[in-house]
Amino acid sequence: MRRDDSRLSSRGSSRNEAKAVLNPSERQERAFLVGVEFRTRGRSGKTRSASITSGAQAARDHATSVAGSSSSLPADSPDFSSEESLDELRALATSAGAGIAGEFTQRKDRPDPATLIGKGKLEEIAGAAASVSADVILFDHDLSPSQQRNIERVVHTRVIDRTQLILDIFARHARTREGQLQVELAQLEYMLPRLAGRGVEMSQLGGGIGTRGPGETQLETDRRRIFRRVRHVKQQIENVRRIRAQQRQRRESVPVALVALVGYTNAGKSTLFNALTKANVVASSRMFATLDPTIRGAELPSKRKILFSDTVGFIRHLPHTLVSAFRATLEEVQRATLIMQVSDASSPVSAEQDAQVESVLKELEADKKPRLRVMNKIDLLLPKQRESLRDSDLGENEQTIHVSAAKGIGLSTLLERVDALLEGDRPRRVRLRIPQKEGKMLALLEAGSRIYSRRYEEGLVVLEAEAPASLLRRMREWVVE
C-alpha cells in the first residue's frame, strides 16, 4: 500500500547574509528547500529509508565500477536520514549565498519517474514557494533533464538540483586558474544533456520565406560550441597535469614523504593543515572553502621533513563530473605516502560522512593506502565525552587520534604517530666524531637531528645523535661503527 507523508515549514531569511551567487543580483535570493525520502525494501525484506535518487545511485554505481568492488559503500553502512540530508542542503544553500525562505520534506515509497515526487505535491510546493516569494527551489536530489523541465512547468520557478548547487558553490570558491578550469569543465558536462527542450530558442536558425529547411538547429549549434569548449578546457587541464607531474618528479627526487589530508567538507582540514604547517590557508565554516590544493612543509619530532597537502572536501553523492574534473588536483591523494582522514568528532553523522569519504577514496583507487584517522573538533564535545575518548592503534590502516586543531589539543601526539607510520628516510641512532672545522656539517646535524650527548676532544666533536638516513649518508665518513 502506498503511503505519502509530508512536512512543510517556512523560515525567515536574514538580510545580512552574503549576496546570492545562484543568480547574482543586488539582493539575496530566497531559496525554498525540498527533501525527499524514499522507502525501499532491503534484501532481508525489511523496509528501510533511502534518501538517494536513481541519478545519485547511478553515480555510486559508476564509482563502484571504477573501484572494482561490488559496492561503493559497505552493505551495512549507515546512510543520512531525510532530516540530516535537509540540514546539509541548508548548509549548501547558505554557502551559495542564499537565504532560506521555506522547507518541504516528503516521504514516499518510490520516486515518480516524471516529476520525482508527483504532480499533486509539486502544486503544493508551488503554492508554498509563491507564498514566501521564493526565487529558486532547491531539490536535495539529482534530477534528470526531463524531471527538471517537468517540475519547472508546474512550479513556474527556477529549479536547481543538488549537483547544480554544488557546482555553483565550486564556481564561487575557485580562485586559481586551475580551479576555475576544473569547475568550468564540470559545469559544461552537466549542461550538455540539459540543452534539449529549452523552448523556442531551440528552433532552427534563420526564418522567413525561402529560408526554412533542414538547416542546423540552435540546439545543434549550442552542442557544437560546448563540445568545442570542452575540448579546449580539457587540453588546458592536461597542461596543468603535466606541470603538476613535473613538480611531483622534483619533489620525489628528494626523500620527502607527502601526507594528504582528506575528509568530508567542513571537517576542519584547513584548520588542521594551518596548525601543523604554520600556513595561512583560508579556513571557513562554509562548505567547500578549499578548492585549490596547497602543499606546505613541516618537521616531525625525529627532525625529518615532510609535506602536507590540503585537498578539496568530499560530500555525500559528490557529482561524478567533479571527481573527473578535479582528477588533476586529487592525484596528490593518489600519490601520497600516507592519507590523513579527518573527521568531525562533534558531528552526529560522523559515521555516515566517513562512509562517503571511503566511497570517493575507492573511486580514486586510494582506499588501500596507509591511513591515519583523525577525529577533529573534540573541543566541541561535552567534558564527559572527551574523557571517554581513547586513541587507538589497531594496525597500519586502523589508527585513530583525537585532536582539536582550533585549540591545539593532541597535535604533538598526532605528529608522533605520523612519524612512526612513515617508513621512508627512517632516523637511526649513531655515534659521530666530526672535526670542529666542519662547521657546516655540525650546523646541519644540529638542525636536522636529535642530539643526546656532545663532548669535545682533540679538535673533534663526539656526538650521540638520532638522524634521518638521508642526513647520515652525507656524514658516513664520521660515523663510528
C-alpha positions as CSV (number, residue, x, y, z in Angstrom):
1,M,0.0,0.0,0.0
2,R,1.4,3.4,-1.0
3,R,1.8,6.0,1.7
4,D,2.9,9.6,1.4
5,D,4.0,11.8,4.4
6,S,4.9,15.4,4.0
7,R,6.1,18.2,6.2
8,L,6.1,21.9,5.4
9,S,7.7,24.7,7.2
10,S,8.7,28.3,6.5
11,R,11.8,30.1,7.7
12,G,12.6,33.8,7.5
13,S,15.8,34.8,5.8
14,S,18.3,37.2,7.1
15,R,19.1,40.3,5.0
16,N,22.6,40.5,6.5
17,E,23.8,37.2,4.9
18,A,26.1,37.0,1.8
19,K,24.7,38.0,-1.6
20,A,23.4,35.3,-3.8
21,V,25.5,33.7,-6.4
22,L,23.0,31.3,-7.9
23,N,21.8,34.3,-10.0
24,P,24.0,37.3,-8.9
25,S,21.8,40.3,-8.1
26,E,21.7,43.2,-5.7
27,R,19.5,41.3,-3.2
28,Q,19.9,37.9,-1.6
29,E,18.0,35.2,-3.3
30,R,15.3,33.3,-1.3
31,A,15.6,29.6,-1.6
32,F,12.8,27.0,-1.0
33,L,14.3,23.6,0.0
34,V,12.8,20.3,-1.0
35,G,13.9,17.0,0.5
36,V,12.5,13.6,-0.4
37,E,13.0,10.2,1.4
38,F,12.1,7.1,-0.5
39,R,11.2,3.8,1.3
40,T,12.8,0.8,-0.3
41,R,13.0,-2.9,0.7
42,G,16.4,-4.4,1.5
43,R,17.5,-8.0,0.9
44,S,16.1,-9.0,4.2
45,G,12.6,-7.8,3.2
46,K,12.6,-5.1,5.9
47,T,11.6,-1.6,4.8
48,R,14.3,0.9,5.1
49,S,14.6,4.6,4.2
50,A,16.9,5.7,1.4
51,S,17.5,9.4,0.7
52,I,19.0,8.7,-2.7
53,T,17.6,9.1,-6.2
54,S,18.2,6.9,-9.3
55,G,20.6,9.5,-10.6
56,A,22.6,9.6,-7.4
57,Q,22.6,5.8,-7.3
58,A,23.9,5.7,-10.8
59,A,26.8,7.9,-9.7
60,R,27.5,5.4,-6.9
61,D,27.4,2.5,-9.3
62,H,29.9,4.3,-11.5
63,A,32.2,4.7,-8.6
64,T,31.8,1.0,-7.8
65,S,32.8,0.0,-11.3
66,V,35.9,2.2,-11.2
67,A,36.9,0.9,-7.8
68,G,36.4,-2.6,-8.9
69,S,34.3,-3.7,-6.0
70,S,30.7,-4.9,-5.7
71,S,29.6,-1.8,-3.8
72,S,30.9,1.7,-3.4
73,L,29.7,1.6,0.2
74,P,29.6,-1.3,2.6
75,A,26.2,-3.1,2.5
76,D,25.6,-2.2,6.2
77,S,27.0,1.3,6.0
78,P,24.8,4.0,7.6
79,D,23.0,6.5,5.4
80,F,21.8,10.0,6.1
81,S,18.2,10.4,7.3
82,S,15.9,12.9,5.5
83,E,16.4,15.4,8.3
84,E,20.1,15.1,8.2
85,S,20.1,15.4,4.4
86,L,18.0,18.6,4.6
87,D,20.3,20.0,7.2
88,E,23.2,19.5,4.8
89,L,21.2,21.1,1.9
90,R,20.5,24.1,4.2
91,A,24.3,24.5,4.7
92,L,24.9,24.2,1.0
93,A,22.3,26.8,0.2
94,T,23.9,29.2,2.8
95,S,27.4,28.6,1.3
96,A,25.9,29.5,-2.1
97,G,24.7,32.8,-0.6
98,A,21.0,32.1,-0.5
99,G,18.6,32.8,2.3
100,I,16.2,30.0,3.4
101,A,12.6,31.0,2.7
102,G,10.9,27.7,3.4
103,E,11.3,23.9,3.5
104,F,9.4,20.9,2.4
105,T,10.0,17.2,3.2
106,Q,8.1,14.3,1.8
107,R,8.4,10.6,2.4
108,K,7.3,8.3,-0.5
109,D,7.5,4.6,-1.4
110,R,9.2,5.2,-4.7
111,P,10.2,8.1,-7.0
112,D,7.9,9.4,-9.7
113,P,9.8,8.9,-13.0
114,A,8.3,12.1,-14.5
115,T,8.5,14.6,-11.6
116,L,10.3,12.7,-8.8
117,I,7.6,13.5,-6.1
118,G,4.3,13.6,-8.1
119,K,2.3,16.4,-9.7
120,G,0.0,16.9,-6.7
121,K,2.9,17.5,-4.3
122,L,4.5,19.8,-6.8
123,E,1.4,22.0,-6.9
124,E,1.5,22.1,-3.1
125,I,5.2,23.2,-3.3
126,A,4.4,25.8,-5.9
127,G,1.9,27.4,-3.7
128,A,4.1,27.3,-0.6
129,A,7.1,28.7,-2.6
130,A,5.0,31.5,-4.0
131,S,3.6,32.4,-0.6
132,V,7.1,33.1,0.7
133,S,8.3,34.8,-2.5
134,A,10.9,32.2,-3.2
135,D,13.3,32.9,-6.2
136,V,14.5,29.3,-6.6
137,I,13.5,25.8,-5.5
138,L,16.4,23.6,-4.4
139,F,16.0,19.8,-4.6
140,D,18.1,17.6,-2.3
141,H,18.4,15.0,-5.1
142,D,19.8,14.7,-8.6
143,L,17.1,15.5,-11.2
144,S,17.2,14.1,-14.8
145,P,16.8,16.7,-17.5
146,S,13.2,15.7,-18.2
147,Q,12.3,15.8,-14.5
148,Q,13.8,19.3,-14.1
149,R,11.8,20.5,-17.1
150,N,8.5,18.9,-15.9
151,I,8.9,20.4,-12.4
152,E,9.6,23.9,-13.7
153,R,6.4,23.7,-15.8
154,V,4.4,23.1,-12.7
155,V,6.1,25.4,-10.1
156,H,6.8,28.3,-12.5
157,T,10.1,28.9,-10.6
158,R,13.7,28.2,-11.3
159,V,14.6,24.6,-10.1
160,I,18.1,23.6,-9.2
161,D,19.1,20.1,-8.1
162,R,21.8,19.1,-5.7
163,T,24.6,18.7,-8.3
164,Q,24.0,22.1,-9.9
165,L,24.0,23.7,-6.4
166,I,27.4,22.1,-5.6
167,L,28.8,23.2,-9.0
168,D,27.7,26.7,-8.2
169,I,29.5,26.7,-4.9
170,F,32.6,25.4,-6.5
171,A,32.4,28.1,-9.1
172,R,32.1,30.7,-6.4
173,H,35.1,29.5,-4.4
174,A,37.5,28.7,-7.3
175,R,40.3,31.3,-7.1
176,T,43.1,30.0,-9.2
177,R,43.0,29.5,-13.0
178,E,43.3,25.7,-12.5
179,G,40.3,25.6,-10.1
180,Q,38.2,27.7,-12.5
181,L,39.1,25.4,-15.4
182,Q,38.1,22.3,-13.5
183,V,34.8,23.8,-12.4
184,E,34.0,25.0,-15.9
185,L,34.6,21.5,-17.3
186,A,32.2,20.0,-14.7
187,Q,29.6,22.6,-15.5
188,L,29.8,22.1,-19.2
189,E,29.5,18.3,-18.9
190,Y,26.5,18.8,-16.6
191,M,24.9,21.3,-19.1
192,L,25.1,19.1,-22.2
193,P,22.2,16.7,-21.6
194,R,20.1,19.6,-20.4
195,L,20.1,21.6,-23.6
196,A,17.1,19.8,-25.2
197,G,13.7,21.2,-24.6
198,R,14.6,24.7,-23.6
199,G,11.8,26.2,-25.7
200,V,11.7,28.4,-28.8
201,E,15.4,29.2,-28.7
202,M,16.0,25.7,-29.9
203,S,14.3,26.3,-33.2
204,Q,16.2,26.2,-36.5
205,L,18.4,29.1,-37.3
206,G,17.1,31.7,-39.8
207,G,13.5,32.4,-40.6
208,G,11.1,33.8,-43.2
209,I,10.0,32.8,-46.7
210,G,12.7,30.8,-48.6
211,T,14.8,30.2,-45.5
212,R,13.0,27.2,-44.0
213,G,14.7,23.8,-44.5
214,P,16.8,21.2,-42.9
215,G,19.3,23.7,-41.5
216,E,21.3,23.3,-38.3
217,T,19.2,23.9,-35.2
218,Q,20.1,26.2,-32.4
219,L,20.4,23.0,-30.2
220,E,23.0,21.5,-32.5
221,T,24.9,24.8,-32.6
222,D,24.9,25.1,-28.8
223,R,26.1,21.5,-28.5
224,R,28.9,22.0,-31.1
225,R,30.1,25.1,-29.2
226,I,30.0,23.3,-25.9
227,F,31.9,20.3,-27.3
228,R,34.5,22.7,-28.7
229,R,34.9,24.5,-25.4
230,V,35.1,21.1,-23.5
231,R,38.0,20.0,-25.7
232,H,39.7,23.3,-25.1
233,V,39.3,23.2,-21.3
234,K,40.4,19.5,-21.2
235,Q,43.6,20.5,-23.1
236,Q,44.3,23.2,-20.6
237,I,43.7,20.9,-17.7
238,E,46.0,18.3,-19.3
239,N,48.7,21.0,-19.4
240,V,48.1,21.6,-15.6
241,R,48.5,17.8,-15.1
242,R,51.9,17.9,-16.9
243,I,53.1,20.8,-14.8
244,R,52.0,19.0,-11.6
245,A,53.7,15.8,-12.8
246,Q,57.0,17.8,-13.3
247,Q,56.7,19.4,-9.8
248,R,55.9,16.0,-8.4
249,Q,59.0,14.5,-10.0
250,R,61.2,17.2,-8.5
251,R,59.7,16.5,-5.1
252,E,60.1,12.8,-5.4
253,S,63.8,13.2,-6.3
254,V,64.3,14.2,-2.7
255,P,63.2,11.7,0.1
256,V,60.3,13.8,1.5
257,A,57.1,12.0,2.3
258,L,53.7,13.5,1.3
259,V,50.8,13.3,3.7
260,A,47.4,14.1,2.1
261,L,44.6,15.5,4.3
262,V,41.2,14.2,3.1
263,G,37.7,14.2,4.7
264,Y,34.2,15.4,4.5
265,T,33.7,19.1,3.7
266,N,33.8,21.3,6.8
267,A,35.6,18.6,8.9
268,G,38.3,21.1,9.8
269,K,41.1,20.0,7.3
270,S,42.3,23.5,6.5
271,T,42.4,24.5,10.2
272,L,44.4,21.3,11.0
273,F,46.7,22.0,8.0
274,N,47.4,25.5,9.3
275,A,48.1,24.2,12.8
276,L,50.6,21.6,11.5
277,T,52.4,23.7,8.9
278,K,52.0,27.2,10.3
279,A,50.4,28.1,7.0
280,N,47.7,30.7,6.4
281,V,45.2,28.8,4.2
282,V,41.6,30.2,4.3
283,A,39.7,28.2,7.0
284,S,35.9,28.8,6.9
285,S,32.9,27.1,8.4
286,R,31.3,27.3,4.9
287,M,31.3,24.2,2.8
288,F,34.0,23.8,0.1
289,A,36.0,26.8,1.3
290,T,39.1,24.9,0.0
291,L,39.2,24.0,-3.7
292,D,42.8,24.7,-4.8
293,P,45.3,22.2,-3.3
294,T,48.1,23.6,-1.1
295,I,51.3,21.9,-0.1
296,R,53.5,23.0,2.8
297,G,56.4,21.5,4.6
298,A,56.6,20.6,8.3
299,E,59.1,19.0,10.7
300,L,58.4,15.7,12.6
301,P,59.7,15.0,16.1
302,S,62.5,12.9,14.6
303,K,63.6,16.1,12.7
304,R,62.5,14.5,9.3
305,K,61.0,16.9,6.8
306,I,57.6,16.0,5.3
307,L,55.0,17.7,3.1
308,F,51.3,18.1,4.0
309,S,48.7,18.6,1.2
310,D,45.3,20.2,1.9
311,T,42.7,18.9,-0.5
312,V,39.1,19.7,-1.5
313,G,36.5,18.3,0.8
314,F,34.3,15.3,-0.1
315,I,30.5,15.3,0.2
316,R,27.6,12.8,0.0
317,H,26.8,12.0,-3.6
318,L,29.8,14.0,-4.8
319,P,28.9,14.7,-8.5
320,H,31.0,12.4,-10.7
321,T,31.7,15.2,-13.1
322,L,33.5,17.0,-10.3
323,V,35.6,13.9,-9.4
324,S,36.6,13.6,-13.0
325,A,37.3,17.4,-13.5
326,F,39.3,17.6,-10.2
327,R,41.4,14.5,-11.0
328,A,44.5,16.6,-11.6
329,T,44.1,18.0,-8.1
330,L,43.1,14.7,-6.5
331,E,46.2,13.0,-7.9
332,E,48.0,14.3,-4.8
333,V,45.8,11.9,-2.8
334,Q,46.7,9.0,-5.2
335,R,50.5,9.7,-4.9
336,A,50.5,10.4,-1.1
337,T,52.7,8.3,1.2
338,L,50.1,8.5,4.0
339,I,46.4,9.6,3.9
340,M,45.3,11.5,7.0
341,Q,41.5,11.1,7.1
342,V,40.0,14.0,9.1
343,S,36.5,13.6,10.6
344,D,34.3,15.9,12.7
345,A,34.1,14.2,16.1
346,S,31.3,16.6,17.1
347,S,29.0,15.7,14.1
348,P,26.1,13.4,14.8
349,V,26.5,11.9,11.3
350,S,30.3,11.4,11.5
351,A,30.0,7.7,10.7
352,E,27.9,8.4,7.6
353,Q,30.3,11.1,6.5
354,D,33.2,8.7,6.8
355,A,31.4,6.1,4.7
356,Q,31.0,8.7,1.9
357,V,34.7,9.6,2.1
358,E,35.5,5.9,1.8
359,S,33.4,5.8,-1.4
360,V,35.3,8.6,-3.0
361,L,38.7,7.1,-2.0
362,K,37.6,3.9,-3.7
363,E,36.8,5.8,-6.9
364,L,40.3,7.4,-6.7
365,E,41.8,3.9,-6.1
366,A,43.4,5.2,-2.9
367,D,41.5,3.2,-0.3
368,K,44.3,0.7,0.2
369,K,46.9,3.3,1.2
370,P,48.2,3.5,4.8
371,R,45.8,5.7,6.6
372,L,45.6,7.6,9.9
373,R,42.2,8.6,11.1
374,V,42.0,11.9,12.9
375,M,38.9,12.8,14.9
376,N,38.9,16.6,15.0
377,K,36.9,19.2,16.9
378,I,36.9,17.4,20.2
379,D,36.7,20.8,22.0
380,L,33.1,20.9,20.9
381,L,32.2,17.7,22.8
382,L,30.9,17.6,26.4
383,P,33.6,17.1,29.1
384,K,32.3,13.5,29.8
385,Q,32.5,12.7,26.1
386,R,36.1,14.0,25.9
387,E,37.1,12.0,28.9
388,S,35.9,8.7,27.3
389,L,37.9,9.2,24.1
390,R,40.8,6.8,23.6
391,D,43.4,6.9,20.8
392,S,43.6,3.5,19.1
393,D,46.4,1.6,17.4
394,L,44.8,-1.3,15.7
395,G,47.2,-1.8,12.8
396,E,48.6,0.1,9.8
397,N,45.2,1.1,8.4
398,E,43.1,1.5,11.6
399,Q,44.9,4.1,13.8
400,T,42.8,6.8,15.3
401,I,43.9,10.1,17.0
402,H,41.6,12.6,18.7
403,V,42.6,16.3,18.3
404,S,41.3,19.8,18.3
405,A,43.0,21.8,15.5
406,A,41.4,25.0,16.6
407,K,42.6,24.7,20.3
408,G,45.9,22.9,19.5
409,I,44.9,19.7,21.5
410,G,46.6,16.5,20.6
411,L,48.8,17.9,17.8
412,S,52.1,16.7,19.2
413,T,50.7,13.1,19.6
414,L,49.4,13.3,16.0
415,L,52.9,14.3,14.7
416,E,54.5,11.5,16.7
417,R,52.1,9.0,15.2
418,V,52.7,10.3,11.7
419,D,56.5,9.9,12.5
420,A,56.0,6.3,13.5
421,L,53.9,5.4,10.4
422,L,56.3,6.9,7.8
423,E,58.9,4.3,6.6
424,G,61.0,6.4,4.3
425,D,64.2,8.1,5.5
426,R,63.9,6.4,8.9
427,P,66.1,8.0,11.7
428,R,68.9,6.0,13.2
429,R,70.8,6.5,16.4
430,V,74.6,6.7,15.9
431,R,77.9,8.0,17.3
432,L,79.8,10.5,15.3
433,R,83.3,12.0,15.5
434,I,83.2,15.2,13.5
435,P,86.2,17.7,13.2
436,Q,85.4,21.0,14.7
437,K,86.4,22.7,11.5
438,E,83.4,21.1,9.7
439,G,81.1,23.9,10.9
440,K,78.6,23.4,8.1
441,M,78.1,19.7,8.8
442,L,77.8,20.4,12.5
443,A,75.1,23.0,11.8
444,L,73.2,20.6,9.6
445,L,73.3,17.9,12.2
446,E,72.2,20.4,14.9
447,A,69.2,21.4,12.7
448,G,68.2,18.0,11.4
449,S,68.7,15.5,14.2
450,R,68.1,14.8,17.9
451,I,71.3,15.2,19.8
452,Y,71.6,13.1,23.0
453,S,75.2,13.9,24.1
454,R,78.1,16.0,23.0
455,R,81.7,16.3,24.1
456,Y,84.9,17.8,22.7
457,E,88.3,16.1,22.5
458,E,91.4,16.9,20.4
459,G,89.7,19.1,17.8
460,L,86.8,16.7,17.4
461,V,83.2,16.9,18.4
462,V,81.9,13.5,19.6
463,L,78.2,13.2,19.5
464,E,75.4,10.7,20.0
465,A,72.5,11.6,17.8
466,E,69.4,10.3,16.0
467,A,69.3,11.5,12.5
468,P,67.4,10.6,9.2
469,A,69.2,8.2,6.9
470,S,69.5,10.9,4.2
471,L,71.5,13.1,6.5
472,L,73.7,10.3,7.8
473,R,74.7,9.4,4.2
474,R,76.3,12.8,4.0
475,M,78.2,12.2,7.2
476,R,79.1,8.5,6.8
477,E,82.9,9.1,7.0
478,W,82.5,10.4,10.6
479,V,80.1,7.7,11.8
480,V,81.6,5.4,14.5
481,E,80.6,1.8,13.9
